[in-house]
């Protein structure tokens, strides 16, 4: 058991060294409601995200919802407290005390099969420009939503994850991919300038190739306004500030897909 704890802690340290932790913590802060991992500690939800899933459970927990672990699939481990109950000799009350931690094996949703879960109902459409993501080696997948974010781009995992079929959200995340190609990397977290570039690019792409641009313009304005306020800028000034970067992003997405110099 000590070896398992050592392996789990070593995995966390390795994630720090790779720079995965800020991204993992950011999305682990908002767990999906009504599933067992929603009650886990932030550390364990972070381990779950690093394992490449938004839903992980023990073997029996999966069995309770009519799913089973596929043959040959391996678990990953989370840390759970070891609570010992003892009777107080003076007052006779039963007291609980923490004696340390132990590892518990859990399996990813992606490593199970069986009954469909409620959050699996989302079907993604054939987005315009999805071929750009494919050409760049980026997978696009639907994930269960928690009403706190609508999608994300994980640079480390090379994937766009969406909780909505809205084209504007896909374009926003695709713009992050392109912006990373322009600059070589993205800043960790919700950097205001990066978010404005992505949303301005998404609004432009909706007008150029999307089908629902009128429905998303108001949301785009409010989104940009929120991040512009963090920079103490008006919306128009914030957009002007990132116009050059936005042009580079759009050129990569709708151009000939050539790499920036």
C-alpha atoms as an extended CHARMM CRD file, in Angstrom:
* protein
*
       261  EXT
         1         1  UNK       CA              0.0000000000        0.0000000000        0.0000000000  PROA      1               0.0000000000
         2         2  UNK       CA              2.8820000000        2.3620000000        0.8100000000  PROA      2               0.0000000000
         3         3  UNK       CA              4.2300000000        1.7970000000       -2.7000000000  PROA      3               0.0000000000
         4         4  UNK       CA              0.8510000000        2.7530000000       -4.1710000000  PROA      4               0.0000000000
         5         5  UNK       CA              0.7960000000        5.9900000000       -2.1710000000  PROA      5               0.0000000000
         6         6  UNK       CA              4.3350000000        6.7380000000       -3.2930000000  PROA      6               0.0000000000
         7         7  UNK       CA              3.3670000000        6.1610000000       -6.9320000000  PROA      7               0.0000000000
         8         8  UNK       CA              0.3170000000        8.4290000000       -6.6070000000  PROA      8               0.0000000000
         9         9  UNK       CA              2.2930000000       11.2470000000       -4.9810000000  PROA      9               0.0000000000
        10        10  UNK       CA              5.0710000000       10.8480000000       -7.5720000000  PROA      10              0.0000000000
        11        11  UNK       CA              2.4730000000       11.2370000000      -10.3100000000  PROA      11              0.0000000000
        12        12  UNK       CA              1.3070000000       14.5030000000       -8.7970000000  PROA      12              0.0000000000
        13        13  UNK       CA              4.8940000000       15.7930000000       -8.5760000000  PROA      13              0.0000000000
        14        14  UNK       CA              5.5440000000       14.7920000000      -12.1940000000  PROA      14              0.0000000000
        15        15  UNK       CA              2.4260000000       16.7430000000      -13.2250000000  PROA      15              0.0000000000
        16        16  UNK       CA              3.8100000000       19.8330000000      -11.5070000000  PROA      16              0.0000000000
        17        17  UNK       CA              7.0530000000       19.4290000000      -13.4380000000  PROA      17              0.0000000000
        18        18  UNK       CA              5.1620000000       19.1400000000      -16.7520000000  PROA      18              0.0000000000
        19        19  UNK       CA              3.0090000000       22.1680000000      -15.9400000000  PROA      19              0.0000000000
        20        20  UNK       CA             -0.2610000000       20.1730000000      -15.9870000000  PROA      20              0.0000000000
        21        21  UNK       CA             -1.4150000000       21.0990000000      -12.5000000000  PROA      21              0.0000000000
        22        22  UNK       CA             -2.8310000000       24.6480000000      -13.0650000000  PROA      22              0.0000000000
        23        23  UNK       CA             -5.0850000000       23.4300000000      -15.8750000000  PROA      23              0.0000000000
        24        24  UNK       CA             -6.1550000000       20.3510000000      -13.9410000000  PROA      24              0.0000000000
        25        25  UNK       CA             -7.0210000000       22.3230000000      -10.8120000000  PROA      25              0.0000000000
        26        26  UNK       CA             -8.9340000000       24.9420000000      -12.7980000000  PROA      26              0.0000000000
        27        27  UNK       CA            -11.3690000000       22.3840000000      -14.2040000000  PROA      27              0.0000000000
        28        28  UNK       CA            -11.4370000000       20.2420000000      -11.0670000000  PROA      28              0.0000000000
        29        29  UNK       CA            -12.7940000000       23.2040000000       -9.1040000000  PROA      29              0.0000000000
        30        30  UNK       CA            -16.2150000000       22.6770000000      -10.7250000000  PROA      30              0.0000000000
        31        31  UNK       CA            -17.1860000000       19.0130000000      -10.3400000000  PROA      31              0.0000000000
        32        32  UNK       CA            -20.1100000000       17.4920000000      -12.1980000000  PROA      32              0.0000000000
        33        33  UNK       CA            -23.0580000000       17.2860000000       -9.7990000000  PROA      33              0.0000000000
        34        34  UNK       CA            -24.8200000000       14.0750000000       -8.8090000000  PROA      34              0.0000000000
        35        35  UNK       CA            -21.9270000000       11.6850000000       -9.3540000000  PROA      35              0.0000000000
        36        36  UNK       CA            -19.6980000000       10.1880000000       -6.6310000000  PROA      36              0.0000000000
        37        37  UNK       CA            -16.5900000000       12.2000000000       -7.4900000000  PROA      37              0.0000000000
        38        38  UNK       CA            -18.4510000000       15.4700000000       -6.8490000000  PROA      38              0.0000000000
        39        39  UNK       CA            -17.8420000000       14.7760000000       -3.1510000000  PROA      39              0.0000000000
        40        40  UNK       CA            -14.1590000000       14.0060000000       -3.5770000000  PROA      40              0.0000000000
        41        41  UNK       CA            -11.3980000000       16.3130000000       -2.4010000000  PROA      41              0.0000000000
        42        42  UNK       CA             -9.8990000000       18.7630000000       -4.8770000000  PROA      42              0.0000000000
        43        43  UNK       CA             -6.7300000000       16.6540000000       -4.8840000000  PROA      43              0.0000000000
        44        44  UNK       CA             -8.6060000000       13.5260000000       -5.9630000000  PROA      44              0.0000000000
        45        45  UNK       CA            -10.6560000000       15.3960000000       -8.5840000000  PROA      45              0.0000000000
        46        46  UNK       CA             -7.3650000000       16.7440000000       -9.9250000000  PROA      46              0.0000000000
        47        47  UNK       CA             -5.9740000000       13.2130000000      -10.1120000000  PROA      47              0.0000000000
        48        48  UNK       CA             -9.1300000000       12.2210000000      -11.9910000000  PROA      48              0.0000000000
        49        49  UNK       CA             -8.6840000000       15.0310000000      -14.5370000000  PROA      49              0.0000000000
        50        50  UNK       CA             -5.0230000000       14.0860000000      -15.0040000000  PROA      50              0.0000000000
        51        51  UNK       CA             -6.1940000000       10.5220000000      -15.6780000000  PROA      51              0.0000000000
        52        52  UNK       CA             -8.2110000000       11.8670000000      -18.6150000000  PROA      52              0.0000000000
        53        53  UNK       CA            -11.7720000000       11.6680000000      -17.3490000000  PROA      53              0.0000000000
        54        54  UNK       CA            -14.5480000000       13.6410000000      -15.6400000000  PROA      54              0.0000000000
        55        55  UNK       CA            -16.0970000000       10.5930000000      -13.9810000000  PROA      55              0.0000000000
        56        56  UNK       CA            -14.3140000000        7.8180000000      -12.1100000000  PROA      56              0.0000000000
        57        57  UNK       CA            -15.7240000000        5.2950000000       -9.6600000000  PROA      57              0.0000000000
        58        58  UNK       CA            -14.8770000000        2.1050000000       -7.8650000000  PROA      58              0.0000000000
        59        59  UNK       CA            -15.7090000000       -1.2950000000       -9.3530000000  PROA      59              0.0000000000
        60        60  UNK       CA            -18.8550000000       -1.7070000000       -7.2220000000  PROA      60              0.0000000000
        61        61  UNK       CA            -20.0110000000        1.8530000000       -7.8690000000  PROA      61              0.0000000000
        62        62  UNK       CA            -19.9780000000        1.2180000000      -11.6080000000  PROA      62              0.0000000000
        63        63  UNK       CA            -21.8580000000       -2.0390000000      -11.0610000000  PROA      63              0.0000000000
        64        64  UNK       CA            -24.5720000000       -0.1500000000       -9.1420000000  PROA      64              0.0000000000
        65        65  UNK       CA            -25.3650000000        1.9430000000      -12.2330000000  PROA      65              0.0000000000
        66        66  UNK       CA            -25.3330000000       -1.0190000000      -14.6000000000  PROA      66              0.0000000000
        67        67  UNK       CA            -21.8360000000       -0.6130000000      -15.9940000000  PROA      67              0.0000000000
        68        68  UNK       CA            -18.8400000000       -2.9080000000      -15.8820000000  PROA      68              0.0000000000
        69        69  UNK       CA            -15.1140000000       -2.4170000000      -16.3120000000  PROA      69              0.0000000000
        70        70  UNK       CA            -13.8280000000       -3.5800000000      -19.6820000000  PROA      70              0.0000000000
        71        71  UNK       CA            -11.4370000000       -6.5050000000      -19.6740000000  PROA      71              0.0000000000
        72        72  UNK       CA             -7.7980000000       -5.4920000000      -19.4100000000  PROA      72              0.0000000000
        73        73  UNK       CA             -8.4670000000       -1.8890000000      -18.3600000000  PROA      73              0.0000000000
        74        74  UNK       CA             -6.3520000000       -0.5970000000      -15.4970000000  PROA      74              0.0000000000
        75        75  UNK       CA             -7.4060000000        1.5200000000      -12.5500000000  PROA      75              0.0000000000
        76        76  UNK       CA             -5.7690000000        4.6410000000      -11.2230000000  PROA      76              0.0000000000
        77        77  UNK       CA             -5.6040000000        5.4810000000       -7.5380000000  PROA      77              0.0000000000
        78        78  UNK       CA             -6.9650000000        8.2390000000       -5.3710000000  PROA      78              0.0000000000
        79        79  UNK       CA             -6.0450000000        8.9950000000       -1.7760000000  PROA      79              0.0000000000
        80        80  UNK       CA             -8.6730000000        8.3720000000        0.8860000000  PROA      80              0.0000000000
        81        81  UNK       CA             -8.4080000000        9.0460000000        4.6300000000  PROA      81              0.0000000000
        82        82  UNK       CA             -8.0530000000        6.1340000000        7.0220000000  PROA      82              0.0000000000
        83        83  UNK       CA            -10.4500000000        6.9160000000        9.8840000000  PROA      83              0.0000000000
        84        84  UNK       CA            -10.2770000000        4.8640000000       13.0580000000  PROA      84              0.0000000000
        85        85  UNK       CA            -13.0870000000        4.9030000000       15.6020000000  PROA      85              0.0000000000
        86        86  UNK       CA            -12.2500000000        4.3200000000       19.2550000000  PROA      86              0.0000000000
        87        87  UNK       CA            -14.2150000000        4.5440000000       22.4600000000  PROA      87              0.0000000000
        88        88  UNK       CA            -13.2020000000        7.2300000000       24.9130000000  PROA      88              0.0000000000
        89        89  UNK       CA            -12.5680000000        5.4420000000       28.2210000000  PROA      89              0.0000000000
        90        90  UNK       CA            -13.5210000000        8.5190000000       30.2590000000  PROA      90              0.0000000000
        91        91  UNK       CA            -16.9210000000        9.3660000000       28.7790000000  PROA      91              0.0000000000
        92        92  UNK       CA            -17.7310000000        6.2720000000       26.7270000000  PROA      92              0.0000000000
        93        93  UNK       CA            -18.2260000000        8.2560000000       23.5200000000  PROA      93              0.0000000000
        94        94  UNK       CA            -17.0040000000        6.9030000000       20.1950000000  PROA      94              0.0000000000
        95        95  UNK       CA            -14.4350000000        9.2520000000       18.6460000000  PROA      95              0.0000000000
        96        96  UNK       CA            -13.0060000000        9.2990000000       15.1500000000  PROA      96              0.0000000000
        97        97  UNK       CA             -9.3690000000       10.0660000000       14.3960000000  PROA      97              0.0000000000
        98        98  UNK       CA             -7.3270000000       10.2840000000       11.2170000000  PROA      98              0.0000000000
        99        99  UNK       CA             -4.5960000000        7.6570000000       11.1440000000  PROA      99              0.0000000000
       100       100  UNK       CA             -3.2580000000        8.4220000000        7.6970000000  PROA      100             0.0000000000
       101       101  UNK       CA             -4.1740000000        7.8150000000        4.0690000000  PROA      101             0.0000000000
       102       102  UNK       CA             -4.5560000000        4.8130000000        1.8460000000  PROA      102             0.0000000000
       103       103  UNK       CA             -5.0420000000        4.3290000000       -1.8750000000  PROA      103             0.0000000000
       104       104  UNK       CA             -8.3190000000        3.3110000000       -3.4620000000  PROA      104             0.0000000000
       105       105  UNK       CA             -8.4450000000        2.0170000000       -7.0470000000  PROA      105             0.0000000000
       106       106  UNK       CA            -11.0080000000        3.6600000000       -9.3320000000  PROA      106             0.0000000000
       107       107  UNK       CA            -11.7900000000        3.2670000000      -13.0140000000  PROA      107             0.0000000000
       108       108  UNK       CA            -12.5130000000        5.9110000000      -15.6300000000  PROA      108             0.0000000000
       109       109  UNK       CA            -15.8960000000        6.0960000000      -17.3190000000  PROA      109             0.0000000000
       110       110  UNK       CA            -14.0420000000        5.6080000000      -20.6170000000  PROA      110             0.0000000000
       111       111  UNK       CA            -12.8670000000        2.2090000000      -19.3690000000  PROA      111             0.0000000000
       112       112  UNK       CA            -16.3910000000        0.9280000000      -18.7000000000  PROA      112             0.0000000000
       113       113  UNK       CA            -19.3340000000       -0.2530000000      -20.7560000000  PROA      113             0.0000000000
       114       114  UNK       CA            -22.9870000000       -0.9910000000      -20.0790000000  PROA      114             0.0000000000
       115       115  UNK       CA            -26.0400000000        1.1180000000      -19.2570000000  PROA      115             0.0000000000
       116       116  UNK       CA            -26.0090000000        4.6780000000      -20.5960000000  PROA      116             0.0000000000
       117       117  UNK       CA            -25.7340000000        7.4640000000      -18.0360000000  PROA      117             0.0000000000
       118       118  UNK       CA            -27.8170000000       10.6320000000      -18.0980000000  PROA      118             0.0000000000
       119       119  UNK       CA            -24.9530000000       12.8630000000      -19.1700000000  PROA      119             0.0000000000
       120       120  UNK       CA            -24.1360000000       10.7390000000      -22.2460000000  PROA      120             0.0000000000
       121       121  UNK       CA            -27.0610000000       12.1440000000      -24.2150000000  PROA      121             0.0000000000
       122       122  UNK       CA            -25.0770000000       14.9940000000      -25.7930000000  PROA      122             0.0000000000
       123       123  UNK       CA            -24.3360000000       14.3950000000      -29.4720000000  PROA      123             0.0000000000
       124       124  UNK       CA            -21.9200000000       16.7750000000      -31.1520000000  PROA      124             0.0000000000
       125       125  UNK       CA            -22.7190000000       17.9060000000      -34.7010000000  PROA      125             0.0000000000
       126       126  UNK       CA            -20.3170000000       17.9130000000      -37.6090000000  PROA      126             0.0000000000
       127       127  UNK       CA            -18.9070000000       21.3400000000      -36.8480000000  PROA      127             0.0000000000
       128       128  UNK       CA            -17.6800000000       23.6160000000      -39.6480000000  PROA      128             0.0000000000
       129       129  UNK       CA            -13.8620000000       23.6730000000      -39.6050000000  PROA      129             0.0000000000
       130       130  UNK       CA            -13.6330000000       20.5600000000      -37.4460000000  PROA      130             0.0000000000
       131       131  UNK       CA            -11.1720000000       19.3100000000      -40.0440000000  PROA      131             0.0000000000
       132       132  UNK       CA             -8.6860000000       21.9090000000      -38.7380000000  PROA      132             0.0000000000
       133       133  UNK       CA             -8.7150000000       20.2800000000      -35.3260000000  PROA      133             0.0000000000
       134       134  UNK       CA             -8.2510000000       16.8720000000      -36.9430000000  PROA      134             0.0000000000
       135       135  UNK       CA             -5.3420000000       18.1330000000      -39.0700000000  PROA      135             0.0000000000
       136       136  UNK       CA             -3.6640000000       19.4740000000      -35.9350000000  PROA      136             0.0000000000
       137       137  UNK       CA             -4.0920000000       16.2010000000      -34.0580000000  PROA      137             0.0000000000
       138       138  UNK       CA             -6.7460000000       17.5800000000      -31.7060000000  PROA      138             0.0000000000
       139       139  UNK       CA             -9.6070000000       15.3190000000      -30.6690000000  PROA      139             0.0000000000
       140       140  UNK       CA            -13.0710000000       16.7970000000      -30.1270000000  PROA      140             0.0000000000
       141       141  UNK       CA            -15.3390000000       15.0660000000      -27.6360000000  PROA      141             0.0000000000
       142       142  UNK       CA            -18.4850000000       15.6240000000      -25.6110000000  PROA      142             0.0000000000
       143       143  UNK       CA            -18.2110000000       15.5730000000      -21.8320000000  PROA      143             0.0000000000
       144       144  UNK       CA            -20.7470000000       15.7780000000      -19.0040000000  PROA      144             0.0000000000
       145       145  UNK       CA            -21.5780000000       19.3610000000      -18.0550000000  PROA      145             0.0000000000
       146       146  UNK       CA            -21.7930000000       21.1120000000      -14.7110000000  PROA      146             0.0000000000
       147       147  UNK       CA            -23.2040000000       24.4800000000      -15.8110000000  PROA      147             0.0000000000
       148       148  UNK       CA            -19.9850000000       26.2780000000      -14.8360000000  PROA      148             0.0000000000
       149       149  UNK       CA            -18.1610000000       26.1020000000      -18.1650000000  PROA      149             0.0000000000
       150       150  UNK       CA            -19.1660000000       25.0800000000      -21.6850000000  PROA      150             0.0000000000
       151       151  UNK       CA            -15.9310000000       23.6540000000      -22.9660000000  PROA      151             0.0000000000
       152       152  UNK       CA            -12.1790000000       23.7040000000      -22.7080000000  PROA      152             0.0000000000
       153       153  UNK       CA             -9.0460000000       23.0490000000      -24.7040000000  PROA      153             0.0000000000
       154       154  UNK       CA             -6.4510000000       20.9200000000      -22.9860000000  PROA      154             0.0000000000
       155       155  UNK       CA             -3.0420000000       21.5470000000      -24.4930000000  PROA      155             0.0000000000
       156       156  UNK       CA             -1.4460000000       18.6770000000      -22.6310000000  PROA      156             0.0000000000
       157       157  UNK       CA             -4.0700000000       16.1690000000      -23.7140000000  PROA      157             0.0000000000
       158       158  UNK       CA             -4.5420000000       17.6590000000      -27.1820000000  PROA      158             0.0000000000
       159       159  UNK       CA             -8.3040000000       17.6680000000      -26.9370000000  PROA      159             0.0000000000
       160       160  UNK       CA            -11.2710000000       20.0050000000      -27.1450000000  PROA      160             0.0000000000
       161       161  UNK       CA            -13.9800000000       18.9680000000      -24.6820000000  PROA      161             0.0000000000
       162       162  UNK       CA            -17.4910000000       20.3760000000      -25.0780000000  PROA      162             0.0000000000
       163       163  UNK       CA            -20.6410000000       20.2390000000      -22.9700000000  PROA      163             0.0000000000
       164       164  UNK       CA            -22.7540000000       21.9440000000      -25.6280000000  PROA      164             0.0000000000
       165       165  UNK       CA            -23.3190000000       21.5050000000      -29.3910000000  PROA      165             0.0000000000
       166       166  UNK       CA            -23.1090000000       25.2840000000      -29.9490000000  PROA      166             0.0000000000
       167       167  UNK       CA            -20.7680000000       26.1810000000      -32.8160000000  PROA      167             0.0000000000
       168       168  UNK       CA            -19.6090000000       29.3530000000      -31.0530000000  PROA      168             0.0000000000
       169       169  UNK       CA            -18.1620000000       27.3160000000      -28.1710000000  PROA      169             0.0000000000
       170       170  UNK       CA            -16.3270000000       24.9760000000      -30.5310000000  PROA      170             0.0000000000
       171       171  UNK       CA            -14.9300000000       27.9710000000      -32.4410000000  PROA      171             0.0000000000
       172       172  UNK       CA            -13.7830000000       29.5350000000      -29.1600000000  PROA      172             0.0000000000
       173       173  UNK       CA            -11.7920000000       26.4440000000      -28.2150000000  PROA      173             0.0000000000
       174       174  UNK       CA            -10.4710000000       26.0030000000      -31.7600000000  PROA      174             0.0000000000
       175       175  UNK       CA             -9.2200000000       29.5850000000      -31.5520000000  PROA      175             0.0000000000
       176       176  UNK       CA             -7.2690000000       28.6660000000      -28.4170000000  PROA      176             0.0000000000
       177       177  UNK       CA             -5.6080000000       25.8680000000      -30.3910000000  PROA      177             0.0000000000
       178       178  UNK       CA             -4.6760000000       28.2640000000      -33.1810000000  PROA      178             0.0000000000
       179       179  UNK       CA             -3.4770000000       30.8960000000      -30.7060000000  PROA      179             0.0000000000
       180       180  UNK       CA             -1.1740000000       28.3000000000      -29.1780000000  PROA      180             0.0000000000
       181       181  UNK       CA              0.2260000000       27.6040000000      -32.6310000000  PROA      181             0.0000000000
       182       182  UNK       CA              0.8350000000       31.3410000000      -33.1330000000  PROA      182             0.0000000000
       183       183  UNK       CA              2.6770000000       31.8590000000      -29.8460000000  PROA      183             0.0000000000
       184       184  UNK       CA              4.1140000000       28.4060000000      -29.2130000000  PROA      184             0.0000000000
       185       185  UNK       CA              2.2040000000       28.0970000000      -25.9280000000  PROA      185             0.0000000000
       186       186  UNK       CA             -0.6940000000       29.4960000000      -23.9220000000  PROA      186             0.0000000000
       187       187  UNK       CA             -0.6140000000       31.0310000000      -20.4690000000  PROA      187             0.0000000000
       188       188  UNK       CA             -2.1310000000       28.8380000000      -17.7810000000  PROA      188             0.0000000000
       189       189  UNK       CA             -5.5980000000       29.6730000000      -16.5330000000  PROA      189             0.0000000000
       190       190  UNK       CA             -8.1260000000       32.1630000000      -17.8560000000  PROA      190             0.0000000000
       191       191  UNK       CA             -5.7690000000       34.8450000000      -19.1690000000  PROA      191             0.0000000000
       192       192  UNK       CA             -7.9250000000       37.8820000000      -20.1320000000  PROA      192             0.0000000000
       193       193  UNK       CA             -6.1620000000       38.6610000000      -23.4150000000  PROA      193             0.0000000000
       194       194  UNK       CA             -6.2180000000       35.0260000000      -24.5240000000  PROA      194             0.0000000000
       195       195  UNK       CA             -9.9230000000       34.7760000000      -23.7160000000  PROA      195             0.0000000000
       196       196  UNK       CA            -10.7120000000       37.9430000000      -25.6620000000  PROA      196             0.0000000000
       197       197  UNK       CA             -8.7510000000       36.6760000000      -28.6760000000  PROA      197             0.0000000000
       198       198  UNK       CA            -10.6340000000       33.3740000000      -28.5550000000  PROA      198             0.0000000000
       199       199  UNK       CA            -14.0800000000       34.9490000000      -28.2170000000  PROA      199             0.0000000000
       200       200  UNK       CA            -13.4840000000       37.6220000000      -30.8590000000  PROA      200             0.0000000000
       201       201  UNK       CA            -12.2160000000       34.9110000000      -33.2030000000  PROA      201             0.0000000000
       202       202  UNK       CA            -15.2670000000       32.7560000000      -32.4290000000  PROA      202             0.0000000000
       203       203  UNK       CA            -17.6830000000       35.6090000000      -33.1550000000  PROA      203             0.0000000000
       204       204  UNK       CA            -15.9110000000       36.2550000000      -36.4560000000  PROA      204             0.0000000000
       205       205  UNK       CA            -15.9540000000       32.5830000000      -37.4290000000  PROA      205             0.0000000000
       206       206  UNK       CA            -19.6690000000       32.3890000000      -36.6350000000  PROA      206             0.0000000000
       207       207  UNK       CA            -20.2900000000       35.2240000000      -39.0790000000  PROA      207             0.0000000000
       208       208  UNK       CA            -18.0650000000       33.6640000000      -41.7390000000  PROA      208             0.0000000000
       209       209  UNK       CA            -18.9320000000       29.9770000000      -41.6110000000  PROA      209             0.0000000000
       210       210  UNK       CA            -21.2920000000       29.3890000000      -38.6890000000  PROA      210             0.0000000000
       211       211  UNK       CA            -25.0560000000       29.1710000000      -38.6770000000  PROA      211             0.0000000000
       212       212  UNK       CA            -26.0580000000       30.6290000000      -35.3190000000  PROA      212             0.0000000000
       213       213  UNK       CA            -24.0530000000       33.8130000000      -35.0110000000  PROA      213             0.0000000000
       214       214  UNK       CA            -27.0530000000       36.0120000000      -34.2130000000  PROA      214             0.0000000000
       215       215  UNK       CA            -27.8610000000       33.8870000000      -31.1650000000  PROA      215             0.0000000000
       216       216  UNK       CA            -24.3690000000       34.1880000000      -29.7000000000  PROA      216             0.0000000000
       217       217  UNK       CA            -23.4030000000       37.8090000000      -30.3050000000  PROA      217             0.0000000000
       218       218  UNK       CA            -24.8670000000       39.0480000000      -27.0280000000  PROA      218             0.0000000000
       219       219  UNK       CA            -23.0770000000       36.3510000000      -25.0870000000  PROA      219             0.0000000000
       220       220  UNK       CA            -19.8280000000       37.1290000000      -26.8940000000  PROA      220             0.0000000000
       221       221  UNK       CA            -20.0910000000       40.8090000000      -25.9980000000  PROA      221             0.0000000000
       222       222  UNK       CA            -20.7090000000       40.0400000000      -22.3230000000  PROA      222             0.0000000000
       223       223  UNK       CA            -17.8820000000       37.5030000000      -22.3000000000  PROA      223             0.0000000000
       224       224  UNK       CA            -15.3990000000       39.9860000000      -23.7500000000  PROA      224             0.0000000000
       225       225  UNK       CA            -16.7290000000       42.7370000000      -21.4720000000  PROA      225             0.0000000000
       226       226  UNK       CA            -16.0060000000       40.6100000000      -18.3930000000  PROA      226             0.0000000000
       227       227  UNK       CA            -12.3810000000       40.0480000000      -19.3450000000  PROA      227             0.0000000000
       228       228  UNK       CA            -11.9230000000       43.6020000000      -20.6310000000  PROA      228             0.0000000000
       229       229  UNK       CA            -12.9650000000       44.8940000000      -17.2020000000  PROA      229             0.0000000000
       230       230  UNK       CA            -10.1480000000       42.8640000000      -15.6340000000  PROA      230             0.0000000000
       231       231  UNK       CA             -7.7730000000       44.8990000000      -17.8270000000  PROA      231             0.0000000000
       232       232  UNK       CA             -9.6030000000       48.1740000000      -17.0560000000  PROA      232             0.0000000000
       233       233  UNK       CA            -10.4370000000       48.5280000000      -20.7430000000  PROA      233             0.0000000000
       234       234  UNK       CA            -13.6300000000       49.2480000000      -22.6300000000  PROA      234             0.0000000000
       235       235  UNK       CA            -14.7860000000       46.4260000000      -24.9050000000  PROA      235             0.0000000000
       236       236  UNK       CA            -13.8190000000       48.2160000000      -28.1220000000  PROA      236             0.0000000000
       237       237  UNK       CA            -10.3640000000       49.0990000000      -26.7730000000  PROA      237             0.0000000000
       238       238  UNK       CA             -9.8100000000       45.5300000000      -25.6080000000  PROA      238             0.0000000000
       239       239  UNK       CA            -10.7370000000       44.2170000000      -29.0510000000  PROA      239             0.0000000000
       240       240  UNK       CA             -8.4160000000       46.7120000000      -30.7310000000  PROA      240             0.0000000000
       241       241  UNK       CA             -5.6150000000       45.6250000000      -28.4050000000  PROA      241             0.0000000000
       242       242  UNK       CA             -5.8460000000       42.0190000000      -29.5680000000  PROA      242             0.0000000000
       243       243  UNK       CA             -6.7500000000       42.6750000000      -33.2080000000  PROA      243             0.0000000000
       244       244  UNK       CA             -3.3290000000       41.7250000000      -34.5300000000  PROA      244             0.0000000000
       245       245  UNK       CA             -3.2750000000       38.4640000000      -32.5680000000  PROA      245             0.0000000000
       246       246  UNK       CA             -6.8350000000       37.6980000000      -33.6270000000  PROA      246             0.0000000000
       247       247  UNK       CA             -5.9330000000       38.1630000000      -37.2890000000  PROA      247             0.0000000000
       248       248  UNK       CA             -3.0910000000       35.6570000000      -36.9450000000  PROA      248             0.0000000000
       249       249  UNK       CA             -5.4220000000       33.1650000000      -35.2810000000  PROA      249             0.0000000000
       250       250  UNK       CA             -8.0620000000       33.5180000000      -37.9860000000  PROA      250             0.0000000000
       251       251  UNK       CA             -5.5110000000       33.2620000000      -40.7710000000  PROA      251             0.0000000000
       252       252  UNK       CA             -4.3580000000       29.8940000000      -39.4450000000  PROA      252             0.0000000000
       253       253  UNK       CA             -7.8990000000       28.5780000000      -39.0310000000  PROA      253             0.0000000000
       254       254  UNK       CA             -9.4040000000       29.7070000000      -42.3400000000  PROA      254             0.0000000000
       255       255  UNK       CA             -6.2130000000       30.0000000000      -44.3760000000  PROA      255             0.0000000000
       256       256  UNK       CA             -4.1220000000       27.2780000000      -45.9210000000  PROA      256             0.0000000000
       257       257  UNK       CA             -3.1920000000       25.8270000000      -42.5090000000  PROA      257             0.0000000000
       258       258  UNK       CA              0.4530000000       26.7810000000      -43.0120000000  PROA      258             0.0000000000
       259       259  UNK       CA              2.4430000000       27.1650000000      -39.8230000000  PROA      259             0.0000000000
       260       260  UNK       CA              3.4110000000       30.6760000000      -38.6330000000  PROA      260             0.0000000000
       261       261  UNK       CA              6.9850000000       31.7590000000      -39.2630000000  PROA      261             0.0000000000
